Structures are given as C-alpha cells and as structure tokens.
Amino acid sequence: MTAAIEARDAALSFGETPALRGANLSVATGEIVAVMGPSGSGKSTLLHCLAGILVPDSGEIRFAGRRIDTLGERERSLLRRDTFGFVFQFGQLVPELTAAENVALPLLLGGVKRAAALAQARPWFDRLGLTGLEGRRSGELSGGQAQRVALARGLVARPQVLFADEPTGALDTLTGEQVMDLLVTAAREQGTTVVLVTHEARVAAYADRQVVVRDGRVNALVAA
Ligand SMILES: Nc1ncnc2c1ncn2[C@@H]1O[C@H](COP(=O)(O)OP(=O)(O)OP(=O)(O)O)[C@@H](O)[C@H]1O
C-alpha cells in the first residue's frame, strides 16, 4: 500500500551539523505515529522535511507516493496550505485575532469567504470544550485552551496529514493528556494521518506506533 507520508534515506545538514543522516519513515494513511528521541537527535528536522518545510540535501520525501522534495517552494507552500495541518508547542496563535478567527485562518488562507470560514470554525469550539471562548484573543486564554484552539486550527481544513511538534510541551500533564485525547479522537474521526514529535513517553503512548530518532536516523521503538 502507498504510504501517506514517507522519508527515504533523508539526509540534511545545517552547515557542519548533520541533523538527518539517512532517515527512513513510512506512515500509513490514518496512522498516528509518535517520533521520540533525545534532544538534538533530529526529530523536528525530520518533521519539517516530511511536511515540506525543509528540503533534504539527499534522499526523498513522498506524499501519497509522489515526491514533494523536488517541488518548488511555491508548490510546497500550496501543498502545506491545502493538504497538511500543523500544531506547534506554543500554539502560535495570531495574537491580534480572536480564537474563532485563528481557527478559521487556514480556511481564509485557502480562499473560503469569511462568514463561511467562521461558520466552519464554530463547531470546533464545542467539540474541543471551548464553548464561549470564540471571541477571546490568545492573551485571554489559558495554555491548555490556547493549545486546543491551535489544534482546532490544525484540523479545521480536514488536512490529510497533521504534523504536531511537541503539541503538549508547554502544558502540565493533565492538560496535555486532554489535548492528546482530543487530537487522537478528532484525527481518527477524520481519518487524518498524524506525525507527532514528543519527548514524553506518556504522550507517545497515544500513537499507534512509536519510533525513535537517534543521531539523525529512525529506529523502531524497542522495549527496554
Ligand atoms: N536552523 C538550524 N540551524 C543550525 N542547526 C540546526 C538548525 N535546526 C536544527 N539544527 C541542529 O540540527 C540537529 C537536530 O535538531 P532538531 O531540532 O531536529 O532536533 P530535535 O530532536 O527536534 O531536538 P529537540 O528535542 O531539542 O527539539 C541539532 O544538532 C540542532 O542543533
């Protein structure tokens, strides 16, 4: 079966620093994979390569069987906008926008009219336990609330792949588990493939499969 997203022998250096040294990872459609590993091992670099944010120096990145590392910057940017969703550690909400506008943002960028985009954003507030917070700005939300808004924004356009880089990294354990519960439930409902970078075993346990990046290479998780 064709993988949803795949790295084949991907290598990337930042100057003299090798971040990836022949990384292989194949994620099936609808699969939720947690990428673990020590600090500086290459997890975020791998995620950024898979998501078409970075281009490896060598090797291949494929989405639905098609190479994306050979695409130009504009094509990769459109692919990211139209096909992928993103959630980062600190939410990175746009502070000037309301929570509802933040959630609607990927739709607005994709050309959906404002009223329609906001209408599509609205059900996410009930779904993620954020009812009544639609008009708040990020400064008026708790860390957990802001991260749930970021999660809604990552999923609102029904991306085929959701890339999540330490989505619970800034949250306490309980709040982080609530966010993971919501992420996994929503991704499964939509059939969204998820690549999740985390250093927390408790968070990785929500995934279907865990892999470990060490020195820029991907290994299957082997029980200690
Ligand atoms: N933009 C950059 N410029 C220079 N070096 C970088 C850059 N991004 C990452 N690196 C280096 O590449 C290596 C891999 O970094 P990466 O961020 O992928 O690791 P990570 O496993 O995600 O780490 P962490 O868990 O600490 O976030 C590290 O040695 C890092 O210092």
The ligand as an SDF file (V2000), in Angstrom:
LIG
                    3D

 31 33  0  0  0  0  0  0  0  0999 V2000
   18.1340   26.0180   11.8330 N   0  0  0  0  0  0  0  0  0  0  0  0
   19.1830   25.3470   12.3060 C   0  0  0  0  0  0  0  0  0  0  0  0
   20.4360   25.8170   12.1580 N   0  0  0  0  0  0  0  0  0  0  0  0
   21.5050   25.1340   12.6120 C   0  0  0  0  0  0  0  0  0  0  0  0
   21.4230   23.9420   13.2360 N   0  0  0  0  0  0  0  0  0  0  0  0
   20.1990   23.4300   13.4200 C   0  0  0  0  0  0  0  0  0  0  0  0
   19.0190   24.0980   12.9750 C   0  0  0  0  0  0  0  0  0  0  0  0
   17.9470   23.3300   13.3050 N   0  0  0  0  0  0  0  0  0  0  0  0
   18.4340   22.2450   13.9370 C   0  0  0  0  0  0  0  0  0  0  0  0
   19.7850   22.2860   13.9940 N   0  0  0  0  0  0  0  0  0  0  0  0
   20.6600   21.2510   14.5760 C   0  0  0  0  0  0  0  0  0  0  0  0
   20.3060   20.0210   13.9860 O   0  0  0  0  0  0  0  0  0  0  0  0
   20.2900   18.9800   14.9510 C   0  0  0  0  0  0  0  0  0  0  0  0
   18.8890   18.3630   15.0340 C   0  0  0  0  0  0  0  0  0  0  0  0
   17.9770   19.3550   15.5330 O   0  0  0  0  0  0  0  0  0  0  0  0
   16.4350   19.0790   15.7260 P   0  0  0  0  0  0  0  0  0  0  0  0
   15.7960   20.3700   16.1260 O   0  0  0  0  0  0  0  0  0  0  0  0
   15.8880   18.3760   14.5660 O   0  0  0  0  0  0  0  0  0  0  0  0
   16.4500   18.0860   16.9900 O   0  0  0  0  0  0  0  0  0  0  0  0
   15.2620   17.6130   17.9290 P   0  0  0  0  0  0  0  0  0  0  0  0
   15.4410   16.1390   18.0980 O   0  0  0  0  0  0  0  0  0  0  0  0
   13.9660   18.0810   17.4050 O   0  0  0  0  0  0  0  0  0  0  0  0
   15.6350   18.3630   19.2880 O   0  0  0  0  0  0  0  0  0  0  0  0
   14.7070   18.8920   20.5000 P   0  0  0  0  0  0  0  0  0  0  0  0
   14.0750   17.6820   21.1260 O   0  0  0  0  0  0  0  0  0  0  0  0
   15.7010   19.5390   21.4170 O   0  0  0  0  0  0  0  0  0  0  0  0
   13.7180   19.8500   19.9130 O   0  0  0  0  0  0  0  0  0  0  0  0
   20.7710   19.6170   16.2600 C   0  0  0  0  0  0  0  0  0  0  0  0
   22.1550   19.3950   16.3480 O   0  0  0  0  0  0  0  0  0  0  0  0
   20.4650   21.0800   16.0560 C   0  0  0  0  0  0  0  0  0  0  0  0
   21.3490   21.8690   16.8280 O   0  0  0  0  0  0  0  0  0  0  0  0
  1  2  1  0
  2  3  1  0
  2  7  2  0
  3  4  2  0
  4  5  1  0
  5  6  2  0
  6  7  1  0
  6 10  1  0
  7  8  1  0
  8  9  2  0
  9 10  1  0
 10 11  1  0
 11 12  1  0
 11 30  1  0
 12 13  1  0
 13 14  1  0
 13 28  1  0
 14 15  1  0
 15 16  1  0
 16 17  2  0
 16 18  1  0
 16 19  1  0
 19 20  1  0
 20 21  2  0
 20 22  1  0
 20 23  1  0
 23 24  1  0
 24 25  2  0
 24 26  1  0
 24 27  1  0
 28 29  1  0
 28 30  1  0
 30 31  1  0
M  END
$$$$
